Amino acid sequence: MTTSYDNLSKFMLAINPTVYIGSLDYDNKECYYIKIGEQKELIEKETGLLLNTKSDSDERKLTYSFESVTDEDVEKPDISQYTLQENNQM
């Protein structure tokens, strides 16, 4: 047995009979299905992104969008109404 918390956690996870890892189709995507106790997670195989997580009383569905940033999203703000103050204290 090791004294490292990280290694101990990995060991306990490996011998825990309530851990299940499999495959499942979710929202037309091939996913890893991971169940640890009552916690269930779906991770998209292609991207590695978490799509869904469930516990006894809570469920989260996550969505992602790509290539949706516009020039307006990253333009510099208008600072014409501000005055620059220099602080030269050393």
Secondary structure in CASP SS format (residue, H / E / C, confidence):
PFRMAT SS
TARGET T0000
AUTHOR 0000-0000-0000
METHOD secondary structure of the structure
MODEL  1
M C 1.00
T C 1.00
T C 1.00
S C 1.00
Y H 1.00
D H 1.00
N H 1.00
L H 1.00
S H 1.00
K H 1.00
F H 1.00
M H 1.00
L H 1.00
A H 1.00
I H 1.00
N C 1.00
P C 1.00
T C 1.00
V E 1.00
Y E 1.00
I E 1.00
G E 1.00
S E 1.00
L E 1.00
D E 1.00
Y E 1.00
D C 1.00
N C 1.00
K E 1.00
E E 1.00
C E 1.00
Y E 1.00
Y E 1.00
I E 1.00
K E 1.00
I E 1.00
G C 1.00
E C 1.00
Q E 1.00
K E 1.00
E E 1.00
L E 1.00
I E 1.00
E E 1.00
K C 1.00
E C 1.00
T C 1.00
G C 1.00
L C 1.00
L E 1.00
L E 1.00
N E 1.00
T E 1.00
K E 1.00
S C 1.00
D C 1.00
S C 1.00
D C 1.00
E E 1.00
R E 1.00
K E 1.00
L C 1.00
T C 1.00
Y C 1.00
S C 1.00
F C 1.00
E C 1.00
S C 1.00
V C 1.00
T C 1.00
D H 1.00
E H 1.00
D H 1.00
V H 1.00
E C 1.00
K C 1.00
P C 1.00
D C 1.00
I C 1.00
S C 1.00
Q C 1.00
Y C 1.00
T C 1.00
L C 1.00
Q C 1.00
E C 1.00
N C 1.00
N C 1.00
Q C 1.00
M C 1.00
END
